[in-house]
Amino acid sequence: MPAKSYPILSAALVAATALSACNPEDGPYDPRVVTERTTEVAAVADGNNAFALDVYAQVAEEGENLFFSPFSISAALGMTYAGARGDTATQMHDVLQVGLADDAFHSTFGELMRDLSGEHPGRGYELSVANKLFGQAGYPWQADFLTITSDDYDAPLEDTDYVADPEGSRMAINEWVAEMTRDKIDELLKPGTITVDTRLVLANAIYFKADWASQFDPADTTDGSFTTEDGTEVTVPLMSQSGDFELAGDGEVSVVRLPYQDDEVSMLVVLPHDVDGLADVEADLSVERIDGWVADLWEQEADVVIPSFEMRSELGLNQVLADMGMPDAFDCTLADFSGIAELIEGPLCITDVVHEAYVKVDEEGTEAAAATGVVVGLESASPAFIADHPFLYLIRDDLTGSILFMGRVADPS
């Protein structure tokens, strides 16, 4: 390829889905169940997206990489919300931006997950979403709660003995998450997360793997300069190709849509015009602005250059969610999760919300996985274990509810 100077497309990655038919030449195709944005589907999707941007605003730090699955977090918290009552339910309702009556919210969320997930013959990409409850054996769970989590979220309840074997329970949950994420998330729950006071873990796992509709030729990948927000130049592999792409933009950013096979799922790459302009874009980020970029996309011939990268993020979300408006859920003196189980030992509260995500973007396509665990238990009188890890930038002190350490990859190199 002739030597040229290209803008490097590197910014916040926002998942966008387009519901359309795949190439019939690819073979028999099991069509999507959700074929249009009904009022109910739009309410759940838009609420989830607004929640995603709220979380992003809380955890993104200038100069640091970030990757997470807001869909996974919404699913795990959605199941938990089904058992919340009183002020706890009101706070969770507002933070999750629930835009429907509870019954409709849970059933529509379930419909959306089943549509996105599972085996679809002829589909050119792999996308799976799985939920599961791991509950203390013999605990008096509320029947209505188990009906919602089972029927709407396809989350079976597996008996677990946290009292007798908290470490074995932690390992069993991690094994399930690893299986559901093709071993990309192999230790969601770190040592100390599960104790003898744990009574329930609500787990979600999501896995995605797809080839680009138009792949990058590895022969065109060359080492090039990537300028970070503080002006530092680092050398990274830059993938490039020329062709017809859908582009949009405004006075602040340029946007390119990179579709995956079947053109049902795509990546939007949002590039600020200024090297240090990402913070300003993030400050003005909204569901409406993203929708505007998508609506303005139009196809034109262009050269696209983006770095290949691989990163992993681990997030503790207790303080983030409390700051967003649901503090009662983490305080056993205030939390009301009586809809989950009979409170035979005292009140239940959320002791941890943990999330881990992995992504690899290369010439062929993208592989991504994420998992979220909501740990529910009794108030513990023992000191909390503080987990440490090279890429962790969020660690929660269970005793105080504080996030002590945050983790993310620094740059694409």
Secondary structure, DSSP 8 states (H G I E B T S, - for coil): ----------S-EEEEE------GGG------S--S--HHHHHHHHHHHHHHHHHHHHH--TT------HHHHHHHHHHHHTT--HHHHHHHHHHTT--S-HHHHHHHHHHHHHHHSS--TT-SEEEEEEEEEEEETT--B-HHHHHHHHHTT---EEEE-TTT-HHHHHHHHHHHHHHHTTTSS--SS-TTSS-TTEEEEEEEEEEEEEEBSS---GGG-EEEEEE-TTS-EEEEEEEEEEEEEEEEE-SSEEEEEEEBGGGSEEEEEEEESSTT-HHHHHHT--HHHHHHHHHH-EEEEEEEEEE-EEEEEEEE-HHHHHHHT-GGGG-TTT---TTTB--SSS--EEEEEEEEEEEEE-SSEEEEEEEEEEEEE----S-------TTB---EETTTTEE---B---S--
